[in-house]
Amino acid sequence: MAAAVTLADAGVRTTVYEAGSELGGRARRVVVNDAVLDNGLHILVGAYTETLRLIRAVHPEPAKALYRLPLDWRIHRRFHLKTWPLPAPLHVGMGLLTSSGARWSERIKGARFMAAMRSSGFRLQRDTTVSALLAGHHQGPTLTHYLWEPLCVAALNTPPQIASAQTFLNVLRDAMDGSRAAGDILLARVDLSALFPDPAAAYLRARGGKVIAGTLVTGLDERPNGSTVITRAGEDHYEHVVCAVSPHRAAALLSRLAGMSDIVATLERLRYQPIYTVFLQFSQAVELPAPMLGLDATAHWIFDRGAISGQPGLVAAVISSAGEHQRLTLEELAMLVHGELERELGPLPPLAWHRVIAEKRATFECAVGVKRPATRTPLANVHLAGDYTASDYPGTIEAAVRSGIAAAHQVLEIGAVRERAESVASDRVDHVRTL
């Protein structure tokens, strides 16, 4: 959708194919018991400049669609860091020094770690794991357990023992060392399809584009000066194709095209990490201590959907990356999380219903040394887009959006080159005729 909106802004008519009935892929609307949910909760931050720009461009009421909070990192009854109203980077530095739950010596080391990373431009000479990076900078056990490691899992969806330290530093650079607003947490007040994909579809249609939902693309074929998109309904021909499906689906589609073997091999080597979202609907309203609250439990974060999106009694719990919870049935996991909430928050109203949504390939595994394909491919008219393509960021909405924009710019660049070539050829013909 980011690619299509970018092309539409340049006057290019596009057709978007979506296999599902709802737009958004792994960030889409799900309806359960008449409640509008998401197939997995996604947090945006102020540093998501391109995502926020596109939302503002297509959404009729962007300010009402997002719940914005200054960075307020709470692990319930264990740790609390809140940024100060100071210019960056002092806002985070003072937040670290005055955080509660860690010893003064640990807080000093945390502030020194950020200062050291800043002085190095948040660049490592050689990538290592997040755990090794933290140990090398003598981060204490409390700050490691309640800040750095949860931040790594939340951002990279990869355990710190294998996660890329360089990618982690890229996140710290942009979200915690940028402007004060860059670290703000933004929670969607509406479902994720309504946040961007649906208004983007309306934006495209108003500019002559098409959005076709419920249509699975089963194949791609080359043709002179373009590609053929194959669905069960037939074949359609286009000058350019942006392949924005998940990486394992992309590998299957691209394997039919000449010159794609290296990209297909790279895609097939990617590994994945899950995200489980546990929705608990209570019979009465439940008010959490904060709209977003961390737990030192199986559930990493819980969200007060009553406060955020006006759904009284609905609590969403998120479990990122692999873990022992995957050994449980979905019913057992829901009851485990329910028990954890009661231990942390006290007695709760009776449970009306629950739903666990497991995205087993939620993101690629952002480990040290992982190779990611570029958006540009050996075929000039075929482009990749997705959170897994090469970038500074892990598998996030912002990474996906930026890849879509990059793919669109490649299409426009090729079109501009072709127009210049055609113009030169036309000038030559006119010159010959004049002679």
Secondary structure, 3 states (H helix, E strand, C coil): CHHHHHHHHCCCCCEEEECCCCCCCCCCEEEECCEEEECCCCCEECCCHHHHHHHHHHCCCHHHHEEEECCEEEECCCEEEECCCCCCCHHHHHHHHCCECCCHHHHHHHHHHHHHHHHCCCCCCCCCEHHHHHHHCCCCHHHHHHHHHHHHHHHHCCCCCCEEHHHHHHHHHHHHCCCHHHHCEEEECCCHHHHCHHHHHHHHHCCCCEEEECCCEEEEEEECCEEEEEECCEEEEECCEEECCCHHHHHHHHCCCCCCHHHHHHHHHCCEEEEEEEEEEECCCCCCCCCEEECCCCCCEEEEHHHHHCCCCEEEEEEECCCHHHHCCHHHHHHHHHHHHHHHHCCCCCEEEEEEEEEEEEEECCECCCCCCCCECCCCCEEECCCCCCCCCCCCHHHHHHHHHHHHHHHHHHHHHHHHHHHHHHHHHHHHHHC
